[in-house]
């Protein structure tokens, strides 16, 4: 499971790509305005961006993503098929480029390839913990682990990037979304609940470490 951001001002494209990507097991976030999509980039594992957008062009949005979120793969969609246009898109920061009309199945395949390239996995096994991101279930020592939707998303976010420190603010953006009105204390509350279910000791954690003054990280093997 990955968070796929689709930015396109064509409702039909948003609808069909959302359906295909959701069927693949991904969490899909949609936006029809380039400027409004800026804060959503931090939440995404991969972004699908149309070239022609209101607010901010897709090329500008891709360039912003490359500067501010260099690990985020970007697939640019456009009706422009000339070599010069392809080069302009790729040079702006896109990782891949598709010309309309396109097959939704090919978009799904391209997204799968981009996620493999950046190391987003569909299944994580570390010690006694197994996370199936596509099926959205977890097991601990071979037994099903009862997690809420938010707990699963929080654990999956950390586990997909072992060793990477996540600030509370960034976790709120990623898991709860940029428009979440609450405070970052909600992260601590959910981490505490997760540790309880994982049997994790905060002082000697097996899975989730607290990095004092910075946030949390998933322990590397």
Biotite code that builds the C-alpha atoms (Angstrom):
import biotite.structure as struc

atoms = struc.array([
    struc.Atom([0.000, 0.000, 0.000], chain_id="A", res_id=1, res_name="UNK", atom_name="CA", element="C"),
    struc.Atom([1.259, 3.423, -0.928], chain_id="A", res_id=2, res_name="UNK", atom_name="CA", element="C"),
    struc.Atom([-0.192, 6.919, -0.877], chain_id="A", res_id=3, res_name="UNK", atom_name="CA", element="C"),
    struc.Atom([-0.708, 8.008, -4.508], chain_id="A", res_id=4, res_name="UNK", atom_name="CA", element="C"),
    struc.Atom([-1.403, 11.670, -5.181], chain_id="A", res_id=5, res_name="UNK", atom_name="CA", element="C"),
    struc.Atom([-3.234, 12.406, -8.465], chain_id="A", res_id=6, res_name="UNK", atom_name="CA", element="C"),
    struc.Atom([-3.365, 16.020, -9.621], chain_id="A", res_id=7, res_name="UNK", atom_name="CA", element="C"),
    struc.Atom([-5.548, 16.511, -12.704], chain_id="A", res_id=8, res_name="UNK", atom_name="CA", element="C"),
    struc.Atom([-8.388, 18.886, -13.565], chain_id="A", res_id=9, res_name="UNK", atom_name="CA", element="C"),
    struc.Atom([-10.258, 16.249, -15.606], chain_id="A", res_id=10, res_name="UNK", atom_name="CA", element="C"),
    struc.Atom([-12.856, 14.543, -13.321], chain_id="A", res_id=11, res_name="UNK", atom_name="CA", element="C"),
    struc.Atom([-13.033, 11.500, -15.600], chain_id="A", res_id=12, res_name="UNK", atom_name="CA", element="C"),
    struc.Atom([-9.282, 10.883, -15.312], chain_id="A", res_id=13, res_name="UNK", atom_name="CA", element="C"),
    struc.Atom([-9.385, 11.366, -11.542], chain_id="A", res_id=14, res_name="UNK", atom_name="CA", element="C"),
    struc.Atom([-12.243, 8.872, -11.263], chain_id="A", res_id=15, res_name="UNK", atom_name="CA", element="C"),
    struc.Atom([-10.793, 6.109, -13.428], chain_id="A", res_id=16, res_name="UNK", atom_name="CA", element="C"),
    struc.Atom([-7.228, 6.341, -12.089], chain_id="A", res_id=17, res_name="UNK", atom_name="CA", element="C"),
    struc.Atom([-8.500, 6.438, -8.511], chain_id="A", res_id=18, res_name="UNK", atom_name="CA", element="C"),
    struc.Atom([-10.525, 3.278, -9.116], chain_id="A", res_id=19, res_name="UNK", atom_name="CA", element="C"),
    struc.Atom([-7.653, 1.365, -10.705], chain_id="A", res_id=20, res_name="UNK", atom_name="CA", element="C"),
    struc.Atom([-5.092, 2.432, -8.088], chain_id="A", res_id=21, res_name="UNK", atom_name="CA", element="C"),
    struc.Atom([-7.460, 1.719, -5.181], chain_id="A", res_id=22, res_name="UNK", atom_name="CA", element="C"),
    struc.Atom([-8.068, -1.747, -6.634], chain_id="A", res_id=23, res_name="UNK", atom_name="CA", element="C"),
    struc.Atom([-4.297, -2.216, -6.527], chain_id="A", res_id=24, res_name="UNK", atom_name="CA", element="C"),
    struc.Atom([-4.464, -1.540, -2.770], chain_id="A", res_id=25, res_name="UNK", atom_name="CA", element="C"),
    struc.Atom([-3.185, 2.034, -2.743], chain_id="A", res_id=26, res_name="UNK", atom_name="CA", element="C"),
    struc.Atom([-4.545, 4.962, -0.784], chain_id="A", res_id=27, res_name="UNK", atom_name="CA", element="C"),
    struc.Atom([-5.440, 7.667, -3.315], chain_id="A", res_id=28, res_name="UNK", atom_name="CA", element="C"),
    struc.Atom([-5.469, 11.423, -2.725], chain_id="A", res_id=29, res_name="UNK", atom_name="CA", element="C"),
    struc.Atom([-6.897, 13.620, -5.511], chain_id="A", res_id=30, res_name="UNK", atom_name="CA", element="C"),
    struc.Atom([-6.632, 17.322, -6.316], chain_id="A", res_id=31, res_name="UNK", atom_name="CA", element="C"),
    struc.Atom([-7.608, 19.355, -9.384], chain_id="A", res_id=32, res_name="UNK", atom_name="CA", element="C"),
    struc.Atom([-5.504, 22.462, -8.729], chain_id="A", res_id=33, res_name="UNK", atom_name="CA", element="C"),
    struc.Atom([-1.719, 22.651, -8.906], chain_id="A", res_id=34, res_name="UNK", atom_name="CA", element="C"),
    struc.Atom([-1.327, 25.257, -6.171], chain_id="A", res_id=35, res_name="UNK", atom_name="CA", element="C"),
    struc.Atom([-3.670, 23.414, -3.811], chain_id="A", res_id=36, res_name="UNK", atom_name="CA", element="C"),
    struc.Atom([-1.632, 20.234, -4.356], chain_id="A", res_id=37, res_name="UNK", atom_name="CA", element="C"),
    struc.Atom([1.566, 21.712, -2.884], chain_id="A", res_id=38, res_name="UNK", atom_name="CA", element="C"),
    struc.Atom([0.896, 20.721, 0.759], chain_id="A", res_id=39, res_name="UNK", atom_name="CA", element="C"),
    struc.Atom([-0.238, 17.237, -0.342], chain_id="A", res_id=40, res_name="UNK", atom_name="CA", element="C"),
    struc.Atom([3.186, 16.319, -1.747], chain_id="A", res_id=41, res_name="UNK", atom_name="CA", element="C"),
    struc.Atom([4.562, 15.647, 1.736], chain_id="A", res_id=42, res_name="UNK", atom_name="CA", element="C"),
    struc.Atom([1.935, 12.948, 2.261], chain_id="A", res_id=43, res_name="UNK", atom_name="CA", element="C"),
    struc.Atom([2.530, 11.056, -0.980], chain_id="A", res_id=44, res_name="UNK", atom_name="CA", element="C"),
    struc.Atom([4.731, 8.080, -1.924], chain_id="A", res_id=45, res_name="UNK", atom_name="CA", element="C"),
    struc.Atom([4.268, 8.851, -5.622], chain_id="A", res_id=46, res_name="UNK", atom_name="CA", element="C"),
    struc.Atom([2.607, 11.714, -7.515], chain_id="A", res_id=47, res_name="UNK", atom_name="CA", element="C"),
    struc.Atom([0.766, 11.597, -10.847], chain_id="A", res_id=48, res_name="UNK", atom_name="CA", element="C"),
    struc.Atom([0.589, 15.137, -12.226], chain_id="A", res_id=49, res_name="UNK", atom_name="CA", element="C"),
    struc.Atom([-1.110, 16.524, -15.314], chain_id="A", res_id=50, res_name="UNK", atom_name="CA", element="C"),
    struc.Atom([0.861, 19.118, -17.294], chain_id="A", res_id=51, res_name="UNK", atom_name="CA", element="C"),
    struc.Atom([-1.979, 21.639, -17.740], chain_id="A", res_id=52, res_name="UNK", atom_name="CA", element="C"),
    struc.Atom([-3.416, 22.642, -14.354], chain_id="A", res_id=53, res_name="UNK", atom_name="CA", element="C"),
    struc.Atom([-5.087, 25.698, -12.868], chain_id="A", res_id=54, res_name="UNK", atom_name="CA", element="C"),
    struc.Atom([-3.212, 27.502, -10.106], chain_id="A", res_id=55, res_name="UNK", atom_name="CA", element="C"),
    struc.Atom([0.211, 26.093, -10.999], chain_id="A", res_id=56, res_name="UNK", atom_name="CA", element="C"),
    struc.Atom([1.292, 24.088, -14.032], chain_id="A", res_id=57, res_name="UNK", atom_name="CA", element="C"),
    struc.Atom([2.221, 20.450, -13.685], chain_id="A", res_id=58, res_name="UNK", atom_name="CA", element="C"),
    struc.Atom([5.788, 21.213, -14.768], chain_id="A", res_id=59, res_name="UNK", atom_name="CA", element="C"),
    struc.Atom([6.101, 23.830, -12.012], chain_id="A", res_id=60, res_name="UNK", atom_name="CA", element="C"),
    struc.Atom([4.592, 21.410, -9.505], chain_id="A", res_id=61, res_name="UNK", atom_name="CA", element="C"),
    struc.Atom([7.034, 18.678, -10.562], chain_id="A", res_id=62, res_name="UNK", atom_name="CA", element="C"),
    struc.Atom([9.939, 21.103, -10.196], chain_id="A", res_id=63, res_name="UNK", atom_name="CA", element="C"),
    struc.Atom([8.741, 22.056, -6.706], chain_id="A", res_id=64, res_name="UNK", atom_name="CA", element="C"),
    struc.Atom([8.453, 18.382, -5.772], chain_id="A", res_id=65, res_name="UNK", atom_name="CA", element="C"),
    struc.Atom([12.016, 17.761, -6.945], chain_id="A", res_id=66, res_name="UNK", atom_name="CA", element="C"),
    struc.Atom([13.338, 20.654, -4.822], chain_id="A", res_id=67, res_name="UNK", atom_name="CA", element="C"),
    struc.Atom([11.324, 20.082, -1.650], chain_id="A", res_id=68, res_name="UNK", atom_name="CA", element="C"),
    struc.Atom([10.670, 16.319, -1.773], chain_id="A", res_id=69, res_name="UNK", atom_name="CA", element="C"),
    struc.Atom([13.565, 14.832, -3.761], chain_id="A", res_id=70, res_name="UNK", atom_name="CA", element="C"),
    struc.Atom([12.642, 11.233, -2.872], chain_id="A", res_id=71, res_name="UNK", atom_name="CA", element="C"),
    struc.Atom([9.112, 11.578, -4.278], chain_id="A", res_id=72, res_name="UNK", atom_name="CA", element="C"),
    struc.Atom([8.751, 9.952, -7.739], chain_id="A", res_id=73, res_name="UNK", atom_name="CA", element="C"),
    struc.Atom([6.637, 11.945, -10.188], chain_id="A", res_id=74, res_name="UNK", atom_name="CA", element="C"),
    struc.Atom([4.741, 10.633, -13.219], chain_id="A", res_id=75, res_name="UNK", atom_name="CA", element="C"),
    struc.Atom([3.778, 13.465, -15.585], chain_id="A", res_id=76, res_name="UNK", atom_name="CA", element="C"),
    struc.Atom([0.665, 13.126, -17.762], chain_id="A", res_id=77, res_name="UNK", atom_name="CA", element="C"),
    struc.Atom([0.175, 15.295, -20.830], chain_id="A", res_id=78, res_name="UNK", atom_name="CA", element="C"),
    struc.Atom([-1.306, 15.571, -24.292], chain_id="A", res_id=79, res_name="UNK", atom_name="CA", element="C"),
    struc.Atom([2.054, 16.954, -25.447], chain_id="A", res_id=80, res_name="UNK", atom_name="CA", element="C"),
    struc.Atom([3.944, 14.198, -27.225], chain_id="A", res_id=81, res_name="UNK", atom_name="CA", element="C"),
    struc.Atom([6.813, 15.979, -28.909], chain_id="A", res_id=82, res_name="UNK", atom_name="CA", element="C"),
    struc.Atom([10.365, 15.091, -27.893], chain_id="A", res_id=83, res_name="UNK", atom_name="CA", element="C"),
    struc.Atom([10.997, 18.654, -26.715], chain_id="A", res_id=84, res_name="UNK", atom_name="CA", element="C"),
    struc.Atom([7.971, 18.485, -24.410], chain_id="A", res_id=85, res_name="UNK", atom_name="CA", element="C"),
    struc.Atom([9.078, 15.157, -22.972], chain_id="A", res_id=86, res_name="UNK", atom_name="CA", element="C"),
    struc.Atom([12.536, 16.568, -22.296], chain_id="A", res_id=87, res_name="UNK", atom_name="CA", element="C"),
    struc.Atom([11.053, 19.679, -20.679], chain_id="A", res_id=88, res_name="UNK", atom_name="CA", element="C"),
    struc.Atom([8.968, 17.550, -18.326], chain_id="A", res_id=89, res_name="UNK", atom_name="CA", element="C"),
    struc.Atom([11.795, 15.202, -17.413], chain_id="A", res_id=90, res_name="UNK", atom_name="CA", element="C"),
    struc.Atom([14.251, 18.051, -16.950], chain_id="A", res_id=91, res_name="UNK", atom_name="CA", element="C"),
    struc.Atom([11.778, 19.847, -14.683], chain_id="A", res_id=92, res_name="UNK", atom_name="CA", element="C"),
    struc.Atom([11.831, 16.918, -12.279], chain_id="A", res_id=93, res_name="UNK", atom_name="CA", element="C"),
    struc.Atom([9.468, 14.224, -13.542], chain_id="A", res_id=94, res_name="UNK", atom_name="CA", element="C"),
    struc.Atom([10.711, 10.634, -13.249], chain_id="A", res_id=95, res_name="UNK", atom_name="CA", element="C"),
    struc.Atom([8.399, 9.296, -15.945], chain_id="A", res_id=96, res_name="UNK", atom_name="CA", element="C"),
    struc.Atom([6.173, 10.695, -18.676], chain_id="A", res_id=97, res_name="UNK", atom_name="CA", element="C"),
    struc.Atom([2.976, 9.428, -20.320], chain_id="A", res_id=98, res_name="UNK", atom_name="CA", element="C"),
    struc.Atom([1.108, 10.901, -23.267], chain_id="A", res_id=99, res_name="UNK", atom_name="CA", element="C"),
    struc.Atom([-2.699, 11.018, -23.315], chain_id="A", res_id=100, res_name="UNK", atom_name="CA", element="C"),
    struc.Atom([-4.713, 9.012, -24.144], chain_id="A", res_id=101, res_name="UNK", atom_name="CA", element="C"),
    struc.Atom([-3.257, 6.248, -22.012], chain_id="A", res_id=102, res_name="UNK", atom_name="CA", element="C"),
    struc.Atom([-4.234, 2.886, -20.572], chain_id="A", res_id=103, res_name="UNK", atom_name="CA", element="C"),
    struc.Atom([-5.101, 3.010, -16.831], chain_id="A", res_id=104, res_name="UNK", atom_name="CA", element="C"),
    struc.Atom([-3.465, -0.412, -16.491], chain_id="A", res_id=105, res_name="UNK", atom_name="CA", element="C"),
    struc.Atom([-0.220, 1.009, -17.848], chain_id="A", res_id=106, res_name="UNK", atom_name="CA", element="C"),
    struc.Atom([-0.407, 3.888, -15.356], chain_id="A", res_id=107, res_name="UNK", atom_name="CA", element="C"),
    struc.Atom([-0.784, 1.338, -12.544], chain_id="A", res_id=108, res_name="UNK", atom_name="CA", element="C"),
    struc.Atom([2.231, -0.579, -13.899], chain_id="A", res_id=109, res_name="UNK", atom_name="CA", element="C"),
    struc.Atom([4.297, 2.617, -14.124], chain_id="A", res_id=110, res_name="UNK", atom_name="CA", element="C"),
    struc.Atom([3.364, 3.519, -10.537], chain_id="A", res_id=111, res_name="UNK", atom_name="CA", element="C"),
    struc.Atom([4.365, 0.036, -9.400], chain_id="A", res_id=112, res_name="UNK", atom_name="CA", element="C"),
    struc.Atom([7.746, 0.436, -11.109], chain_id="A", res_id=113, res_name="UNK", atom_name="CA", element="C"),
    struc.Atom([8.333, 3.876, -9.582], chain_id="A", res_id=114, res_name="UNK", atom_name="CA", element="C"),
    struc.Atom([7.539, 2.564, -6.104], chain_id="A", res_id=115, res_name="UNK", atom_name="CA", element="C"),
    struc.Atom([9.953, -0.332, -6.571], chain_id="A", res_id=116, res_name="UNK", atom_name="CA", element="C"),
    struc.Atom([12.608, 2.154, -7.648], chain_id="A", res_id=117, res_name="UNK", atom_name="CA", element="C"),
    struc.Atom([12.333, 4.116, -4.391], chain_id="A", res_id=118, res_name="UNK", atom_name="CA", element="C"),
    struc.Atom([12.025, 1.021, -2.245], chain_id="A", res_id=119, res_name="UNK", atom_name="CA", element="C"),
    struc.Atom([8.364, 1.164, -1.185], chain_id="A", res_id=120, res_name="UNK", atom_name="CA", element="C"),
    struc.Atom([7.490, -2.433, -0.414], chain_id="A", res_id=121, res_name="UNK", atom_name="CA", element="C"),
    struc.Atom([4.133, -4.218, -0.433], chain_id="A", res_id=122, res_name="UNK", atom_name="CA", element="C"),
    struc.Atom([5.109, -6.584, 2.388], chain_id="A", res_id=123, res_name="UNK", atom_name="CA", element="C"),
    struc.Atom([7.415, -5.933, 5.334], chain_id="A", res_id=124, res_name="UNK", atom_name="CA", element="C"),
    struc.Atom([8.812, -8.653, 7.582], chain_id="A", res_id=125, res_name="UNK", atom_name="CA", element="C"),
    struc.Atom([11.037, -7.655, 10.456], chain_id="A", res_id=126, res_name="UNK", atom_name="CA", element="C"),
    struc.Atom([11.592, -10.011, 13.348], chain_id="A", res_id=127, res_name="UNK", atom_name="CA", element="C"),
    struc.Atom([8.232, -11.263, 14.554], chain_id="A", res_id=128, res_name="UNK", atom_name="CA", element="C"),
    struc.Atom([6.273, -8.493, 12.814], chain_id="A", res_id=129, res_name="UNK", atom_name="CA", element="C"),
    struc.Atom([4.680, -8.877, 9.375], chain_id="A", res_id=130, res_name="UNK", atom_name="CA", element="C"),
    struc.Atom([2.920, -6.010, 7.588], chain_id="A", res_id=131, res_name="UNK", atom_name="CA", element="C"),
    struc.Atom([0.970, -6.678, 4.406], chain_id="A", res_id=132, res_name="UNK", atom_name="CA", element="C"),
    struc.Atom([0.525, -3.205, 2.956], chain_id="A", res_id=133, res_name="UNK", atom_name="CA", element="C"),
    struc.Atom([-1.699, -4.257, 0.045], chain_id="A", res_id=134, res_name="UNK", atom_name="CA", element="C"),
    struc.Atom([-4.004, -6.378, 2.209], chain_id="A", res_id=135, res_name="UNK", atom_name="CA", element="C"),
    struc.Atom([-3.767, -3.914, 5.116], chain_id="A", res_id=136, res_name="UNK", atom_name="CA", element="C"),
    struc.Atom([-3.215, -6.484, 7.838], chain_id="A", res_id=137, res_name="UNK", atom_name="CA", element="C"),
    struc.Atom([-0.507, -7.082, 10.406], chain_id="A", res_id=138, res_name="UNK", atom_name="CA", element="C"),
    struc.Atom([0.705, -10.125, 12.316], chain_id="A", res_id=139, res_name="UNK", atom_name="CA", element="C"),
    struc.Atom([2.871, -10.342, 15.407], chain_id="A", res_id=140, res_name="UNK", atom_name="CA", element="C"),
    struc.Atom([4.458, -13.707, 16.225], chain_id="A", res_id=141, res_name="UNK", atom_name="CA", element="C"),
    struc.Atom([2.121, -15.281, 13.667], chain_id="A", res_id=142, res_name="UNK", atom_name="CA", element="C"),
    struc.Atom([-1.040, -13.898, 15.260], chain_id="A", res_id=143, res_name="UNK", atom_name="CA", element="C"),
    struc.Atom([-3.284, -11.191, 13.738], chain_id="A", res_id=144, res_name="UNK", atom_name="CA", element="C"),
    struc.Atom([-2.635, -7.763, 15.207], chain_id="A", res_id=145, res_name="UNK", atom_name="CA", element="C"),
    struc.Atom([-5.782, -5.690, 15.736], chain_id="A", res_id=146, res_name="UNK", atom_name="CA", element="C"),
    struc.Atom([-4.938, -2.175, 14.564], chain_id="A", res_id=147, res_name="UNK", atom_name="CA", element="C"),
    struc.Atom([-7.159, 0.772, 13.783], chain_id="A", res_id=148, res_name="UNK", atom_name="CA", element="C"),
    struc.Atom([-6.866, 2.337, 10.340], chain_id="A", res_id=149, res_name="UNK", atom_name="CA", element="C"),
    struc.Atom([-4.781, 5.196, 11.743], chain_id="A", res_id=150, res_name="UNK", atom_name="CA", element="C"),
    struc.Atom([-2.542, 2.866, 13.754], chain_id="A", res_id=151, res_name="UNK", atom_name="CA", element="C"),
    struc.Atom([-1.885, 0.747, 10.654], chain_id="A", res_id=152, res_name="UNK", atom_name="CA", element="C"),
    struc.Atom([-1.079, 3.806, 8.522], chain_id="A", res_id=153, res_name="UNK", atom_name="CA", element="C"),
    struc.Atom([1.248, 5.181, 11.195], chain_id="A", res_id=154, res_name="UNK", atom_name="CA", element="C"),
    struc.Atom([3.073, 1.867, 11.631], chain_id="A", res_id=155, res_name="UNK", atom_name="CA", element="C"),
    struc.Atom([3.305, 1.354, 7.846], chain_id="A", res_id=156, res_name="UNK", atom_name="CA", element="C"),
    struc.Atom([4.729, 4.854, 7.349], chain_id="A", res_id=157, res_name="UNK", atom_name="CA", element="C"),
    struc.Atom([7.477, 4.236, 9.893], chain_id="A", res_id=158, res_name="UNK", atom_name="CA", element="C"),
    struc.Atom([8.201, 0.646, 8.824], chain_id="A", res_id=159, res_name="UNK", atom_name="CA", element="C"),
    struc.Atom([8.584, 1.512, 5.137], chain_id="A", res_id=160, res_name="UNK", atom_name="CA", element="C"),
    struc.Atom([11.517, 3.788, 6.003], chain_id="A", res_id=161, res_name="UNK", atom_name="CA", element="C"),
    struc.Atom([13.540, 2.055, 8.748], chain_id="A", res_id=162, res_name="UNK", atom_name="CA", element="C"),
    struc.Atom([16.109, 4.295, 10.369], chain_id="A", res_id=163, res_name="UNK", atom_name="CA", element="C"),
    struc.Atom([14.505, 7.501, 9.078], chain_id="A", res_id=164, res_name="UNK", atom_name="CA", element="C"),
    struc.Atom([13.489, 9.954, 11.793], chain_id="A", res_id=165, res_name="UNK", atom_name="CA", element="C"),
    struc.Atom([9.957, 11.352, 11.354], chain_id="A", res_id=166, res_name="UNK", atom_name="CA", element="C"),
    struc.Atom([9.006, 14.538, 13.180], chain_id="A", res_id=167, res_name="UNK", atom_name="CA", element="C"),
    struc.Atom([5.557, 14.680, 14.742], chain_id="A", res_id=168, res_name="UNK", atom_name="CA", element="C"),
    struc.Atom([4.578, 17.420, 12.305], chain_id="A", res_id=169, res_name="UNK", atom_name="CA", element="C"),
    struc.Atom([5.561, 15.331, 9.294], chain_id="A", res_id=170, res_name="UNK", atom_name="CA", element="C"),
    struc.Atom([3.728, 12.273, 10.625], chain_id="A", res_id=171, res_name="UNK", atom_name="CA", element="C"),
    struc.Atom([0.572, 14.359, 11.092], chain_id="A", res_id=172, res_name="UNK", atom_name="CA", element="C"),
    struc.Atom([0.839, 15.551, 7.471], chain_id="A", res_id=173, res_name="UNK", atom_name="CA", element="C"),
    struc.Atom([1.435, 12.023, 6.182], chain_id="A", res_id=174, res_name="UNK", atom_name="CA", element="C"),
    struc.Atom([-1.083, 10.047, 8.227], chain_id="A", res_id=175, res_name="UNK", atom_name="CA", element="C"),
    struc.Atom([-3.798, 12.541, 9.182], chain_id="A", res_id=176, res_name="UNK", atom_name="CA", element="C"),
    struc.Atom([-3.403, 14.897, 6.203], chain_id="A", res_id=177, res_name="UNK", atom_name="CA", element="C"),
    struc.Atom([-2.346, 18.549, 5.875], chain_id="A", res_id=178, res_name="UNK", atom_name="CA", element="C"),
    struc.Atom([-5.796, 19.850, 6.871], chain_id="A", res_id=179, res_name="UNK", atom_name="CA", element="C"),
    struc.Atom([-5.912, 17.990, 10.192], chain_id="A", res_id=180, res_name="UNK", atom_name="CA", element="C"),
    struc.Atom([-6.981, 20.579, 12.795], chain_id="A", res_id=181, res_name="UNK", atom_name="CA", element="C"),
    struc.Atom([-5.585, 18.774, 15.846], chain_id="A", res_id=182, res_name="UNK", atom_name="CA", element="C"),
    struc.Atom([-2.258, 19.023, 17.640], chain_id="A", res_id=183, res_name="UNK", atom_name="CA", element="C"),
    struc.Atom([0.861, 16.890, 17.217], chain_id="A", res_id=184, res_name="UNK", atom_name="CA", element="C"),
    struc.Atom([0.192, 15.310, 20.612], chain_id="A", res_id=185, res_name="UNK", atom_name="CA", element="C"),
    struc.Atom([-2.112, 12.920, 18.738], chain_id="A", res_id=186, res_name="UNK", atom_name="CA", element="C"),
    struc.Atom([1.023, 11.245, 17.337], chain_id="A", res_id=187, res_name="UNK", atom_name="CA", element="C"),
    struc.Atom([2.330, 10.470, 20.840], chain_id="A", res_id=188, res_name="UNK", atom_name="CA", element="C"),
    struc.Atom([-1.037, 9.021, 21.840], chain_id="A", res_id=189, res_name="UNK", atom_name="CA", element="C"),
    struc.Atom([-1.117, 6.685, 18.835], chain_id="A", res_id=190, res_name="UNK", atom_name="CA", element="C"),
    struc.Atom([2.544, 5.683, 19.268], chain_id="A", res_id=191, res_name="UNK", atom_name="CA", element="C"),
    struc.Atom([1.766, 4.740, 22.876], chain_id="A", res_id=192, res_name="UNK", atom_name="CA", element="C"),
    struc.Atom([-1.190, 2.630, 21.720], chain_id="A", res_id=193, res_name="UNK", atom_name="CA", element="C"),
    struc.Atom([0.927, 0.995, 19.010], chain_id="A", res_id=194, res_name="UNK", atom_name="CA", element="C"),
    struc.Atom([3.707, 0.144, 21.446], chain_id="A", res_id=195, res_name="UNK", atom_name="CA", element="C"),
    struc.Atom([1.187, -1.439, 23.782], chain_id="A", res_id=196, res_name="UNK", atom_name="CA", element="C"),
    struc.Atom([-0.141, -3.668, 20.997], chain_id="A", res_id=197, res_name="UNK", atom_name="CA", element="C"),
    struc.Atom([3.369, -4.494, 19.762], chain_id="A", res_id=198, res_name="UNK", atom_name="CA", element="C"),
    struc.Atom([4.593, -5.269, 23.272], chain_id="A", res_id=199, res_name="UNK", atom_name="CA", element="C"),
    struc.Atom([7.235, -2.605, 22.742], chain_id="A", res_id=200, res_name="UNK", atom_name="CA", element="C"),
    struc.Atom([9.140, -1.150, 25.686], chain_id="A", res_id=201, res_name="UNK", atom_name="CA", element="C"),
    struc.Atom([9.697, 2.597, 25.224], chain_id="A", res_id=202, res_name="UNK", atom_name="CA", element="C"),
    struc.Atom([13.032, 2.353, 27.076], chain_id="A", res_id=203, res_name="UNK", atom_name="CA", element="C"),
    struc.Atom([14.264, -0.652, 25.084], chain_id="A", res_id=204, res_name="UNK", atom_name="CA", element="C"),
    struc.Atom([12.107, -0.726, 21.942], chain_id="A", res_id=205, res_name="UNK", atom_name="CA", element="C"),
    struc.Atom([12.042, -3.605, 19.493], chain_id="A", res_id=206, res_name="UNK", atom_name="CA", element="C"),
    struc.Atom([10.268, -1.665, 16.772], chain_id="A", res_id=207, res_name="UNK", atom_name="CA", element="C"),
    struc.Atom([9.589, 2.060, 17.360], chain_id="A", res_id=208, res_name="UNK", atom_name="CA", element="C"),
    struc.Atom([12.281, 4.307, 18.825], chain_id="A", res_id=209, res_name="UNK", atom_name="CA", element="C"),
    struc.Atom([11.846, 7.789, 20.257], chain_id="A", res_id=210, res_name="UNK", atom_name="CA", element="C"),
    struc.Atom([14.503, 10.218, 19.062], chain_id="A", res_id=211, res_name="UNK", atom_name="CA", element="C"),
    struc.Atom([14.512, 12.855, 21.763], chain_id="A", res_id=212, res_name="UNK", atom_name="CA", element="C"),
    struc.Atom([13.650, 16.309, 20.495], chain_id="A", res_id=213, res_name="UNK", atom_name="CA", element="C"),
    struc.Atom([13.118, 15.068, 16.934], chain_id="A", res_id=214, res_name="UNK", atom_name="CA", element="C"),
    struc.Atom([10.388, 12.435, 16.691], chain_id="A", res_id=215, res_name="UNK", atom_name="CA", element="C"),
    struc.Atom([10.189, 8.704, 15.997], chain_id="A", res_id=216, res_name="UNK", atom_name="CA", element="C"),
    struc.Atom([11.816, 6.092, 13.804], chain_id="A", res_id=217, res_name="UNK", atom_name="CA", element="C"),
    struc.Atom([11.393, 2.417, 13.034], chain_id="A", res_id=218, res_name="UNK", atom_name="CA", element="C"),
    struc.Atom([14.398, 0.387, 14.105], chain_id="A", res_id=219, res_name="UNK", atom_name="CA", element="C"),
    struc.Atom([16.618, -0.975, 11.353], chain_id="A", res_id=220, res_name="UNK", atom_name="CA", element="C"),
    struc.Atom([17.305, -4.715, 11.310], chain_id="A", res_id=221, res_name="UNK", atom_name="CA", element="C"),
])
